[in-house]
Amino acid sequence: MEQTEEEVGIKIYNASPPPQNASSSSPPHEKAPQGKGRKRRAVAKGVQKTLSKTSMLVNFLPTGTLLTFEMLLPSVSGAGDCSSVNTMMIHVMLGLCMLSCFFFHFTDSFRGPDGKVYYGFVTPKGLAVFKSGLGVEVPKDDKYKVGFTDFVHAMMSVMVFLAIAFSDHRITDCLFPGHVKDMDQVMESFPLMVGVICSSLFLVFPNTRYGIGCSAA
């Protein structure tokens, strides 16, 4: 009986080291998640820096266009089903949003003597208000005439919108099926490249319009 007790005692004594070994061996397993966590935090910081650098470009987009895109995208994309109907609807939505980004940059506004803001299209002859017979004199300054800068802003607005739209997987997965990895690699640098180019062009060609979707004059 004494031998059995000693054996039992030895077994109980030997049973305690495995947790010590497990605890001693656990740090390497804990270090791996920490390393992955550091990489993820570094990637997240890089993404935040990229977004902070390019988020200012959203101000150059018509507010209504971006809000419409964000509201329609969940229903148009079909929760990732990507059927032929969803793909067609995505093409139509992108086309309409691109047209609005382009044409809204050819709108401008002025504040009348009554304090109201009036909008219109800029033309080679001047500002053409949307409603005629308002009883308010439309300013005939040269700044209300269409110019090369308006076309530059319109094209840059379309580029910024495409960079924002293609950053969403619901768009790229439906329009470019089977190229998920390729699109991920492209979209890692495309928004930042568009941001740098458009920021430089906006500095060279500053925006002086207060059209639809922009702050009033």
C-alpha positions, 0 to 999 in steps of 0.5 A: 500500500505504501508503494502504491501511495508513493506511486500515486504521490509521484503521479500527482507530483509529475502531473503538475509540471505539464502546466508549467511547461505549457505556461513556459511554452505559451509565450511563443504562441502568444507572441505570434498573435501579438506580432499579427496584431502589430501588423494589423495595427500598422496596416490600420494606421496606414489606411487611416493616414491614406483616408485622412489624406484623401478624405478632403477630396470628398469635399469636391464631390457634389453632396447629393451625388455621394449621398445618393450613391451610399443610399442606393448601393445596398439595394442595387448590389443585392447583398453581394448576389451579383446577378445580371440584373444587379450588374446592370443596375450598378452600371446605370447607377455609376453612369448617373452618378458620374454624369451628376459629378460632371454636370454639377461642376458647370453650375453656379449661384449668386445671392440676390438683393432679396437674400435668396440664392439662385442657381444656374448653368454657366455658359459661354455667354454667362449664367443661365438661371434655371427659372426665367422671369424671377424679377432679379437681375442676373450678374454678367461677370466674367466669372460666370462664364464657362472656362477650361477650369470647369472642365478640369474640375468636372473630370477630376470630380469623376475620377474622385467618385470612381476612386471612392466607388471602386474602393467598395468590394460590392462594386468590384466583386460584381463588375470584375468577378474572378479578379478579387486579388488583382482589384485589391492590389490596384485599389491599394494605390489607386485612391492615393494616386488619384488623391495626389493628382487631384490635390495638385490640380485643385491647387493649380486650378482652384474652385470658385464655383458655388453650384449645386451640392456646394456651399452657397455664395 
